[in-house]
Amino acid sequence: MDLSFYAGKKVFITGHTGFKGSWLCKVLTLHGAKVMGYALKPNSTPNLFEIADIESTIIHIIGDIRDLEYLKKAINEFEPEIVLHLAAQPLVRESYLDPVSTYETNIMGTVNICEAIRGCKSVKSFVNVTTDKVYENKEWEWGYRENDRLNGFDPYSNSKSCSELVTSSYINSFYSQNKNLGVSTCRAGNVIGGGDFAKDRIIPDCIRAAHSKKDIIVRHPLSIRPYQHVLEPVIAYLYIAMMMYQDKVYSGSYNIGPDDNDCIKTGELTTLFCEKWGEGLKWINKGEENAVHEAKYLKLDISKVKQTFGLKPRWRVSEAVEKTIEWSKAYYSGKNIDVLMKQQILLFLED
């Protein structure tokens, strides 16, 4: 896959200090893009943004997506051609603890980035990154399609459904008058990969337990999720943004996930992780009292992105786990993470 298109392009990213945002910055700078990132400080220690030294390769702005005036100032001064919106409160369990902040960030943050783009004539391509959880989950055993009903259950998922609706409204009310602006929303499945230190995510929990030589605690081993390596959606976002830049006819909503045979149970994923990590690692099933609601089944139908762009998953879930473990063991042994990330990116693009 050729991303030389991005050489010299000005790309504005919100949420660049996060896990997925850091990988996105690394891919873009590796291909010669001029990147400005706008986000809060990383919310964990350690974090991928600092480990991979992202700040030294981009224009790094600390800003709150809820601050419209500061956001508009940053975009207008940079004059980007492409905008990727990743800034969010991204955790389901956190959204139960602080729903107000979750709604403020995920809904008004989308309003603000849409409004900022409306006043910036340089932007030709805009991708709003949401989630596979935007759909009204009916516990179907088949994948949701882009035209299925949006209505996420919990505050996080629901706020992302609203983010989709905000984007649609801006398209209908304002962007449709701009012949040069393409807009898409991307709904990605659960991502794994090196450098995710978030709490209450299964693979980061596995890595912390493995490093501490403890058993892994699994809350919902029978839940089925569309697990994929972080480079799968990151490269898809960039490809869709590139195609819209060239022709806004590619605007739309797109599911990004693995093939159906890689939508697996959380317990199966954990077993796979234990086998590949080695060292006698094992997991135990331990549910919680008064646990928050979590869907049992969640799959995506990715036919649209396949047929429209020819994009197909590159790494099976087993390889995604291998690459995650490779990164994690390299990090804990003090190896050069920047070099490893570049190697993994180039390998992914060549496969």
N, C-alpha and C positions, 0 to 999 in steps of 0.2 A: 504494500500500500504506500503510495507516494504522497507525502505531506509537504513537498517542496513549495507548494502554493503559499505556505505561511511565511516563507522567507521575506522579511521586511514588512509584513503585515502588522498593523497595530491592533492588538487584542486586549480588551478590557474584561477582567474576570472579577466577579464578586465571590467572596468566600474562598479566596486563594490560599488562606492559611490552614484550611482543613485538609483532611486526608486525600480526598479526591481532587481538590483544588491544587494541592502540591504536585501530584502526579501530572495534572493537566499543565501546570507551569513548566515542569521538566520536559514534557513532550514538545511544547511550543518553543521553548528556548533552544532545545536541541535542533530544531528545524529553522532557527533564525528569526523567529517572530519577536516583535517588540511588545512586551507585556506590561500592563499596569494592573496590579492587584489591589482590590479594595475590600477590607475585611477587619473584623476584630482580631485581637491577638489570639494566637493558638490557645485552645481551651484545655490542653492537657500538657503534662510534663512527664516524660519526653513527648515530642511531637515531630512529625515528618517534616514540617516546614523548616524547622531549625536543623534537624539532622541532615537534611539534603541541601542545606544552605541556599534555599530558594531566594532569599532576600537579595543576595549579591548579584543575581542574574536578571532582576526585574525592577520596575518602579513599584515600590511597596508603600501602600497607603493604609494607615490604621484608621478605619472609619466604620460607623454603625450604619447598616443598610436602612435603618429607620430614620436617619438624618437626611432628609430630602435635599436640603440646600447644599450640604457638604458633598453629597453624592453627585449632584448636578455640576458643581464646581469642578470636581475631579474629572468627570466625563468630558465636559466642555473644554477643559484645558488640554486633555490628552487627544481628543478628536479620534476615537477609535473607529475602525472599519467593522470590527466584529465584537460582539458582546456575548459573554457566557455567564449566566446568572446561577451561581451555586450557593450563595449565602443563605443560610437557613438554621433553624433549630432542628437538628436531624434525628432526634431520638424519640421513639415512641414512649418509653417509660418516663423520660424527662418531661414529656408533654402532659402526662398525668400529674406530675408534681407542680408544674408551672404552665398551665394552659394559656394564661393571658399573654405571657411573654412569647409563647410559641405562636399564637395567632398574630400578635403584633409583628413579629419578625417575618413570618412566612407569608402573611397576606399583605400587610402594609409595605414590607420589603419589596414584594413584587410590584405593588402599585408604584413605589418610588422609582424602581429601575425602569419600569415602563414609561413613567412620566419623564425621567431623565433622558431616555432614548428619544422620546417624542420631540424634545427640544434640541437634539444633537443631529445635525444633518449629515454628518460623516458616516453614521452607522448604516451598513448595508445588510447586516446579517445578525440576528439575535436568537439565541437559544436559551430557553428557560428550562432548567433542570428540575424536574419534580421527583416522582417516585412511582414504583409499581403499586404502592398502597393507595393511590388516588381512587381506585375503583370501589364501587359498592360490592363488598365481598360477600358472595352468596355461598361460599364454601364449595364452589364448583371444582371438579377434578380436571377440568380443561382450562386452557389459558384465556385470559381476558383480552379482548380486542379493543382497539383505540376508540371504537364507537360505542362501547359499553358505558353504562351509567357511572358517573363520578359521584362518590359520596363516602369518603373515608370514614372509618368507624371512630377512631380515637382522635384527640386534638391534633396530633402531628399529621396523621393521614388526612383528616378533614381539612386542615389548613392548607395542605398541598393540593387538595381538590379545588379549594377556593383560589389558589394561585393559578391553576389552570383556567378557571373561569375569568379571573382578572385579565389574564393574557388574551383570552378570546375576546373580551369586551374591548380591549385596546386595539386589537386587530380590526374589529368591526367598526369602532367609533373613530379611530384615528389612522392606524397604519395602512388601511386599505387604500387611502388616498396617496400613499407614497409608493410610486412604482419601483423604487430602487431598494426597498426594505423587505427582506424575507424574515419570517418569524416562525419558530417551531418550539414545541414543548417536547421534552424527552423523558420518558418514564422507564427508569432503569430498575432492574432487579437488585437483589442483595449483592453487594460487592465485597470481595476479600482481596487481600494483597499486603505487601510489606509496608509497614509504617502506620497501620491503623491501631491506635492506642485507646480508642473509645471504650467507655464502660458499657456493659450490658449488650455487647455484641459477641456472638459465639466464637469467632476465630480469635479476636483479641483476648477473650477469656481463656481460650485454649493455650495461646502463647504465654500469657502470664502464668498459668498453672504449670506449663511445661518448664518454663525457666525457673520457677520456684520448686520444681520437682514435687508438685502436689497433684492430686486427682482433679480432673475437670468436672465442674458441676454443670449439668445440663438441665434446664428447666422444662423444656418442651421438646423431647426427642422425636416425637411423631409429627411435628409441624413440617410441612413441605414448603420449600422456598426455592426461588430461581437464583441459585448462587453462581457468581461469575467473577473472574478476575477484574480488578479495577480498570485495567487497560481496555477491556471490552467497551464499556460505556464511554470512557474518555476519548478513545479514538473515534467512536461513533459520533459523539458530539461534534468533534472537529470536522469529520467528513460531512455531516449534515450542514454545518455552518458554511463550509466551503462550497457545497453544491448550491445552497441558497444565495450565497454571495454572487454566484455566476448566473443564477436564474431563480427568482422568487417563487416559481411554480412548485418548487420542492418544499415550500412551507407546509406545515401540518403538525400533527401529533404522532409520535413514534414510540413504540415499545422497544426496549433494548434489554435483551436477556439471553439466557442459554437456550439450547434446544431442549425439548421436553425430557429427554433422557438424562439431563443434568439438573432437572428440578428434583431435588432429593430431600429426604428427611434430615432434620438437624442431627439426629442420632447417627445416621449414616455418614454425614459430613464429619462429625466428631471422630467416629471410628476410623475414617480415612486419614484424618489428621494424626491420630495416635499411631497408626501403622507407619506413616511416612516420617514422623518425628523420631520414632524409636524410643530407646531408653526405658522400655517398660511402661510407657505412659498409658493411662486408662481413664475412663470417664464413668461417672455415676449419675443416675437419674434422681434428681432431687427437686420436686415441685415446691412451690411457695404457697403459704397460706394467704388467702385474700389476694391472689395474684391478679394483675391487670389483664384485661382481655387481649388475647392474641389469636389471630386467625389460624385455623388448622391447615387450610390449603391456600396457596397463592402461586399461580402460574401466569405467565404472559404468553400470548400468541405473538410471535415476532415475524409473521408472514409479510407484513407491510414493509418493514425496513429491508427485508431480504429482496422483495420484488422491486422496490423502488430504487434501491442503491446497490443491490448485490452484496450487502453486508451480511456476513455469517459469523457465528462464534468461531474463534480461532483456537482457544485453549479449552479443553475439556475440564471439568471440575477437578479431576485428579491432578492435572498439570497446574491448575490455578493454586491448589493447595501446595504443590511442590515448590512453586515460585515464591509463595508466601513464606514457607519454611526456610527456603534458601536466603531470602532477605533477612528474616528474623535471626537466624543463626549467624549470618554475617554481621549484623548489627551488634549482637551480644558478644561476638569475638573481636570487635573493634576494627573490622575491615572497612574499606572505602565504600560508603553507601552510594555516593554520587556515581562512581564508576559502575557499580552493580545495577543501579536503576537504568542507566544508559544502555547497558548490555541487555537488560530485560526488554526495554522499549524497542531496541533495534531487532532483537530476536522475534518479538511479537509482530512487528511490521513485516518481517521477512517470511514468516511462516505461511 
